[in-house]
Amino acid sequence: MNLKYKFHNIFMLLIAGIFFAITEGIPLDKISSVVKDGLGSIPDHLALIILFAAIIGKFMTESGANQRIADSVIKQGGTD
């Protein structure tokens, strides 16, 4: 639905959460709290990944590794 109807990712995540809550047999009056708790925990898990990726990216930029990687990719692609 995301590609075909151009819905936003967060909106599709919400629809998927509601759909799976219904298919799991969760009572309708508890679906909102279950979906809210599930969506609310996503940033907690992703925060460390984003933090470490930013640190590694900074180290790569300062050491020049990102330029070497980009040069290698361009060379392998045959475009100079």
C-alpha positions as a Python dict, from the first residue, in 0.01 Angstrom:
ca = {
    (1, 'M'): (0, 0, 0),
    (2, 'N'): (291, 229, 67),
    (3, 'L'): (419, 211, -291),
    (4, 'K'): (87, 175, -470),
    (5, 'Y'): (-118, 440, -286),
    (6, 'K'): (172, 665, -169),
    (7, 'F'): (72, 658, 198),
    (8, 'H'): (326, 785, 450),
    (9, 'N'): (539, 524, 627),
    (10, 'I'): (415, 611, 975),
    (11, 'F'): (53, 588, 862),
    (12, 'M'): (116, 243, 712),
    (13, 'L'): (292, 132, 1030),
    (14, 'L'): (-14, 235, 1227),
    (15, 'I'): (-249, 47, 993),
    (16, 'A'): (-28, -263, 1010),
    (17, 'G'): (-25, -246, 1391),
    (18, 'I'): (-403, -226, 1407),
    (19, 'F'): (-440, -507, 1153),
    (20, 'F'): (-211, -743, 1344),
    (21, 'A'): (-373, -655, 1676),
    (22, 'I'): (-712, -752, 1531),
    (23, 'T'): (-578, -1074, 1378),
    (24, 'E'): (-420, -1170, 1712),
    (25, 'G'): (-760, -1145, 1879),
    (26, 'I'): (-687, -847, 2102),
    (27, 'P'): (-1013, -690, 2225),
    (28, 'L'): (-1110, -375, 2036),
    (29, 'D'): (-1102, -157, 2349),
    (30, 'K'): (-737, -251, 2414),
    (31, 'I'): (-603, -215, 2057),
    (32, 'S'): (-520, 155, 2091),
    (33, 'S'): (-306, 99, 2401),
    (34, 'V'): (-131, -203, 2248),
    (35, 'V'): (-51, -17, 1925),
    (36, 'K'): (59, 292, 2120),
    (37, 'D'): (292, 86, 2338),
    (38, 'G'): (434, -94, 2033),
    (39, 'L'): (495, 221, 1833),
    (40, 'G'): (631, 401, 2135),
    (41, 'S'): (903, 142, 2190),
    (42, 'I'): (1045, 174, 1837),
    (43, 'P'): (1249, 491, 1904),
    (44, 'D'): (1399, 333, 2215),
    (45, 'H'): (1545, 47, 2013),
    (46, 'L'): (1655, 263, 1723),
    (47, 'A'): (1818, 535, 1932),
    (48, 'L'): (2131, 330, 2005),
    (49, 'I'): (2163, 217, 1644),
    (50, 'I'): (2136, 575, 1517),
    (51, 'L'): (2380, 698, 1783),
    (52, 'F'): (2646, 438, 1697),
    (53, 'A'): (2597, 493, 1324),
    (54, 'A'): (2652, 866, 1373),
    (55, 'I'): (2969, 803, 1573),
    (56, 'I'): (3107, 561, 1315),
    (57, 'G'): (3015, 804, 1036),
    (58, 'K'): (3201, 1085, 1212),
    (59, 'F'): (3510, 867, 1253),
    (60, 'M'): (3495, 767, 887),
    (61, 'T'): (3466, 1130, 778),
    (62, 'E'): (3760, 1243, 991),
    (63, 'S'): (3982, 957, 876),
    (64, 'G'): (3897, 998, 508),
    (65, 'A'): (3753, 647, 484),
    (66, 'N'): (3426, 770, 341),
    (67, 'Q'): (3610, 933, 48),
    (68, 'R'): (3804, 613, -20),
    (69, 'I'): (3482, 411, -16),
    (70, 'A'): (3314, 657, -253),
    (71, 'D'): (3616, 650, -487),
    (72, 'S'): (3616, 268, -487),
    (73, 'V'): (3243, 253, -565),
    (74, 'I'): (3282, 500, -851),
    (75, 'K'): (3583, 312, -986),
    (76, 'Q'): (3398, -21, -972),
    (77, 'G'): (3098, 134, -1142),
    (78, 'G'): (3314, 243, -1433),
    (79, 'T'): (3225, 611, -1404),
    (80, 'D'): (3502, 861, -1329),
}
